[in-house]
Amino acid sequence: MTFAAKITATGAYLPERVLTNAELAQTIDTSDEWIVERTGIRERRIAAPHESSSTLGAEAARSALATAGIDGSEIDLVLVGTCTPDGMFPSVASRIQHAIGATNADAALVAGR
């Protein structure tokens, strides 16, 4: 028996709220130059109160599905790696699986620390 897997498309999603270093410098004693020099970070995205790892992941998955031109029901596996799960149960992978209609897929979460 031979098994094969392939990535046919990728997707991404970022929260709308952008927090710049200049904004951060207004609340703490720092500057854009100091942050960029030490971290390379110029801005960060802040999730809205209604957004979570699974909602962000589902949007990215929908983007990948659209790029690939396929439906969620054609997916065999939803694999998610995160350090920030929505909660203990159900897993982020299961939530994304449900959100994208991947009714034939297994779902697995690889959690980090």
HELIX and SHEET records of a PDB file:
HELIX    1   1 ASN A   21  ALA A   25  1                                   5    
HELIX    2   2 ASP A   32  THR A   39  1                                   8    
HELIX    3   3 SER A   53  ALA A   68  1                                  16    
HELIX    4   4 GLY A   72  GLU A   74  5                                   3    
HELIX    5   5 VAL A   92  ALA A   99  1                                   8    
SHEET    1   A 2 ARG A  17  THR A  20  0                                        
SHEET    2   A 2 GLU A  43  ILE A  46 -1                                        
SHEET    1   B 2 LEU A  77  THR A  82  0                                        
SHEET    2   B 2 ASP A 106  ALA A 111  1                                        
END                                                                             
